[in-house]
Amino acid sequence: MAENENATENKEKPILRLQKMYIKDLSFENPNAPEVFRATQKSEPNVELNLKMNNRKIGDDHWEVSLEINAKVVSKGEEDKVLFMLEVEHAGIFLLKHIPEKHLAMILGVECPTMLFPFTRQVVSQAAVDGGFMPFLMEPINFLALFQNAQKEKSPSN
């Protein structure tokens, strides 16, 4: 009888598992090479960074979650020159089982991107290195704060 209780208990436990990661899109542009490598960079460049998160259900218990990052890095100085532009869409397939509906949005908007981000950050850094630059290390992202801000914007003002 105890075995049946344990089987039922295990069956109902929520499951969140990253099953596969992959690059959906990757673009690196170095429009001012080789001149940008000859100029001496005396200060930190300006960085424009945009992040977009997407998710979609791809099966009964599977979701695709992706992070799209667009970065434009421009030198500071007399002539603002584009050092490089990078676009990446990095995705993962997540197994989500026995997750209550009320928690699904937070799992997809916070937990999944948090698991995926360190790997996305590595892809971005490596692309910059392969393009001839120093590693481009993005700051950690607080996905919980982003999620909470998005929820505040969605809720009607009182």
Secondary structure, DSSP 8 states (H G I E B T S, - for coil): -HHHHHHHHHHTS-EEEEEEEEEEEEEEE-TTTTHHHHS---S--EEEEEEEEEEEE-SSSEEEEEEEEEEEEE--SSS--EEEEEEEEEEEEEEEES--HHHHHHIIIIIHHHHHHHHHHHHHHHHHHHTTS---------HHHHHHHHHHHHS---
